Each structure stands twice: as C-alpha cells, then as structure tokens.
Amino acid sequence: MIEARDLRFERPSGFRLRIPAWSVGPGDRVVLHGPSGCGKSTILSLLSGSLTPSSGELDVAGVSLHCASDAARRAHRVRSLGLVFQDFPLVEYLDALDNVLLPFRINPALPLTSGARDRARALLDELGLGLLGRRRPDQLSQGERQRVAIARALITEPSLILADEPTTGLDPSATARLMSLLEGLVDGRGATLVLVSHDPTVIGRFSKTVDVTAWREAP
Amino acid sequence: MIRHAFYLAWRHLVASPWRTTILVMCTSVALFLPLFTMRTASLLEGALLARATSSPILVGSRGDPFDLTLAALYFRGSVADTLPLGAAERLRPYGRALPLHVGHTASGTPVVGTDASYLDARQLHVSEGRRFALLGEVVAGASAARAFGLEPGGKLRTDLTNLYNLAGAYPFVLEVVGVLAPTGTADDDAFFVDLRTSWMLDGAVHGHVEVTDDQAIGSDEAGNLEASAAIFLAQEVNDDTRASFHLHGDPSDLPVTGFLVYPSDTRRHDQLLGELALDDSLAAVRPVDIVRTIFGIVLRLQDGLNVAFALVAAATVGFFGLTMALTLRLRSAELMLLRRLGSSRYAVAWIVGTEIAVLSLTAACIGGLAAWLGAAQVALALH
C-alpha cells in the first residue's frame, strides 16, 4: 500500500526528513508517533500528495507520487485516500449529509452519483446519525461532528485512511470510543490505516509503530 | 464542477441571509440609481419628442416659448398672454390651425378647449360614447376617465379658478358624453370640451336660470327685464338652461391659448416661421426645438448626477469587496479544508467566484428590473 525508498523532504527553514525504506501492506494499521515538530504530519502530507518529496520514490495506493502531476495527486487524494483531520473540521453551512458528500463536489475526478448519495445515507445510519443528516454542524454535538468527519473520510471507500491526531483534546473514554469506532470501520472495509498520535494509550493499540524522530535529519 | 460550485455558493448564501440580503440590496441600489435615471430620461425624451415631432408648429402670443409648448402640448401651466380666436385667419393660408384653450381644470386634471378637428389630428378615437357636440359636453381622456371612474352619462365638476374672485368663473357641472381610447400621450390625462364650453368656464358665455319678476329690479325701454344680483347664473347646461346660454361679444375676439398648426407643405411651414419671426404680437415655435432644448438641460444635469452615481458605485464596490474579503478571511479554514480534501485552487476560486457572480447577478436583476419598471411608471405618470 505504501512503499518509500530513500525518500527525502526538506523545507527552506532547514527541516529535513529522510526515510531510507518504509513499507506498509494492505490492511495494516500503523501509528506514527514522536514529539511535536518531529515531522509526523509532514509524512501524512507526503502520503496524501499535499507535499511533494525533494527526492526519492514514494508509491501510495498504486500511484507514484514522486513523479505525479499536481492534478494526478489531487485525484489520487480524493479517490483513494480517506483523510481524518485533527479537530474534525466540517463546512459549517452544509448539513451532515452534504458534508459527507463534500469530496464529490470539489473534484471532478469523483462524480456525484445516486449510488454515492445512498452510500452516504448508509454510512450515517451505520454511525448512528441516520436522523441527523439534515442538521448543520452547529446543531451537532462534538461526538456527532467527529462521526460525520469520519463518514466523509470513508464515503469514497478508500483503500488507505490517514488520520492526523484525531484524539487530540479528547478525554480517555472519548479517545477509546473514537479509536474503537475508527478501528471497527477500517477493519470492516479491509482498509489500511496510518494514524499520527503522541498519545500513549492510542499508540498502545497499534501493533506497528513508527517513531518519526528516527527519520529526522539534523539541518 | 459549475453545478457543484453553484450549489456550494447557494448554500453559503442561504446560510447567511442577512449578509446576503444587505450585499444584494446595496448593490441593487447602486445599480438602480443610474439605470433608473438613464431609462427614465430616455423614455421621457422618446415620449416628449414623439409628441413634439407630431406637432409641427405652435402659434401663440409673443412670450415664453417654453410656457406655450408646455401648455399647448402637455396641458401643463399656462401662458402669460392669450390671443384672440380671430388670429386663426392669419394662419389659415399656411395650413390647418387648431385652437387650444388651456387653463381650466377638473379635480386638478386639465380641461382643454378645442374643436373636433383636434381629435382627428391627434388620432384620438372615442372608445365609449361619442365626441362633444353641444355646450357643456366633455370627452374624457382614457387615464382621466379611469382615475375618476367616468363613463358616458356621468357628470364632471370643474375647479373654481380663483376662490376669492367672487365676480369670476364658478365651477360648472359638465356632462361626460364620451371616453377616448388610450394613446400613451398627454391626451390621456385631459378632458376635452369645445371652445364655447371653455369660454363658458371663463365666464364669457353664460346662462341664467329662469328669470321671474321677483328677481328683476326693473325693465328697459323695450320692456325687457333687467338683471339683478338676485338672478342666478346657471352652473350646468341642461334642457332647462341650455336656451338661456349666450355670448356677449364677437367669438373671434375671445381668447385661446394658442394654435396647433399643421402647415400644408414644407414651403408654407418655413414661410409661417419666417413671417411670425418678426411679428409684434404672434410667435411661432417648433415644439421639437423646445423639447430638445429642455433635454439639453436635463442631460447636463444628468452628467452631474452620473458623477454622484459613480461615487455611490465606487463606495458600493468598496463595501462589497471589503465584505467579501472579510468573508474569505472567515472562511479561510473552510477553503483550506477543501484544498486538503483534494480541491484545486482553480476549483476553490470557482466556488468563491460563483458566489460573487450569484450575488452580482441577483443584484443586477433586482436593480435592473426595478429601474425598468420604475422608469416606465414615472414615464407613464409624467407623459
């Protein structure tokens, strides 16, 4: 699912990452951890195609991102990846159903079909939000917003899910509930999960962990 | 992509109704003001010029040509000096001279004295009833009839010319005998009577109620009863009073406001203008020249207004731009989310641009439609 070979990335500020070799197989669940600023979120951005590597090779879900065009990387992102962001941002003026369908409205690579609409409703039902589809985010609880954001990540039936510190700010019981939900959904779909966290209780739930500080290079 | 950009823009606009309404209204007003002014001026110019070009020459007493044009063409205001009906004899060699007597009103609407040939010349057709034929009969213009609910058989009371002029003309009750078909001109907003009825309203033609011995203070040498203040003047022409109406003096000496002259040909047109150019008592004006002069003044005023409108438009564009900039700043997290999910800069620009286009088009439609309808109403009211 993910193959990185001698991958390098650097910013003008002097920040540098080097991944000699890294491989993630289909259905794997991997957590990236490390202290703040070590480059966890940068790696997710490289995997999603939001950032391009300085050199090396990076294949994600069958796309060679190191040589793909900007349009191809965006199409790859919207088609093959499910993205779960910190704080679960939603578009405030759209209702829950439209938020779930948002990926279909922002990139022509994904046509909005009746099948997609049916899938969105089924996802909301599966997440216990079946009756809240027409509510706007300001009419939802924090937990309901999280589930809408997760449904948005899953609506395209992605093979790889990237989650960037989804449990930040949550108490331990909410963290456990969210992780159980996420793991259940990912397992049920046979998808690969790469999650960034520095929460030990979250890290402890993963059999495969990567300490990103090992890939950080001194400027 | 356009469909989705429109959907997202629409949902955002609907979710912020106050912001959307204020932006649309401000932009609409900024568009309405210049469009309304230009459209109104254009419609009025067209309507006034159409009437002016269909009225080749006006002849009146030497005085203000603007007063004569406004009075004889649009029945507004009056002229300082009238001229006698007999002046028509001087005009007859040049073509048709249609007399016009303007100055009386009924409930504020002009009562115009003329003869039937005026109705022919203006192609005024009677839609109900018939033309005026007898003293005291009136034909109502289409708008005037509608405004006062008049139809043949109805009564129309003229206005008192001067409340304190006890010896002057008193209101008369006229009989409506016809209603004219609408023409979209000043004729729609007027009542038409024959010249004798106008002179009756002046007081030059009058009738008495039946005179009895009790009302007489004496008799002349022939034995005729002499009138006294106890004899009432008739204020309505009907079967009882019609025979008593009479004129003191020669009709050719009685006043008219002016003549609408249709010269027989171009040569006579030019001859008439040339002859009256140096005349001491009569003046000939070409209405089209007067209307163009008036619109020259209006256009200069409009130039000044356009500067003001440009300032309003600039302020509105600034307000619109500032509001959109603040909105984009507030939406930066949302737009960033779209980019992170897989949207291109181009697509995000499409979404924002579509919203601006929807706002602008809605405002343009409202402002343009309001200007169009408002100008039509104003032109209708002022024709």
HADDOCK unambig.tbl for C-alpha pairs under 7 A between the chains (distance, minus, plus):
assign (segid A and resid 74 and name CA) (segid B and resid 342 and name CA) 4.81 0.50 0.50
assign (segid A and resid 74 and name CA) (segid B and resid 343 and name CA) 6.90 0.50 0.50
assign (segid A and resid 75 and name CA) (segid B and resid 342 and name CA) 6.72 0.50 0.50
assign (segid A and resid 77 and name CA) (segid B and resid 342 and name CA) 5.74 0.50 0.50
assign (segid A and resid 78 and name CA) (segid B and resid 341 and name CA) 6.18 0.50 0.50
assign (segid A and resid 78 and name CA) (segid B and resid 342 and name CA) 5.08 0.50 0.50
assign (segid A and resid 91 and name CA) (segid B and resid 334 and name CA) 5.97 0.50 0.50
assign (segid A and resid 93 and name CA) (segid B and resid 11 and name CA) 6.55 0.50 0.50
assign (segid A and resid 93 and name CA) (segid B and resid 12 and name CA) 5.73 0.50 0.50
assign (segid A and resid 93 and name CA) (segid B and resid 15 and name CA) 5.70 0.50 0.50
assign (segid A and resid 94 and name CA) (segid B and resid 11 and name CA) 6.82 0.50 0.50
assign (segid A and resid 103 and name CA) (segid B and resid 341 and name CA) 6.63 0.50 0.50
assign (segid A and resid 105 and name CA) (segid B and resid 4 and name CA) 5.26 0.50 0.50
assign (segid A and resid 106 and name CA) (segid B and resid 338 and name CA) 6.98 0.50 0.50
assign (segid A and resid 106 and name CA) (segid B and resid 343 and name CA) 5.13 0.50 0.50
assign (segid A and resid 106 and name CA) (segid B and resid 347 and name CA) 6.70 0.50 0.50
assign (segid A and resid 107 and name CA) (segid B and resid 342 and name CA) 6.54 0.50 0.50
assign (segid A and resid 107 and name CA) (segid B and resid 343 and name CA) 5.48 0.50 0.50
assign (segid A and resid 108 and name CA) (segid B and resid 1 and name CA) 6.25 0.50 0.50
